[in-house]
Amino acid sequence: MVRRDSRTSIVLEKHCSVSELSKQWGFSENTIRRLFRKEPGVIKIVHQETLHKRGYTSMRIPERIAQRVHRRLQGLV
């Protein structure tokens, strides 16, 4: 049996954008952002506000994190 380092495998797995999960789950993008805002393991890239652009945060959600949240929403966790 090959033991995989969980930190390495999470890097290689599919990551979803907020928009992708919104379409798959049938929720608004704002709902997806709220669900994953404080979830450990979600990649967040913060773009600071400048004189000419508003600030925003880009999120990428690893597949296993999305599955965990989905199970929790179903009451399975």
Secondary structure, DSSP 8 states (H G I E B T S, - for coil): -----HHHHHHHS-EEEHHHHHHHHT--HHHHHHHHTT-TT-EEEEE---SSS--EEEEEEEHHHHHHHHHHHHT--
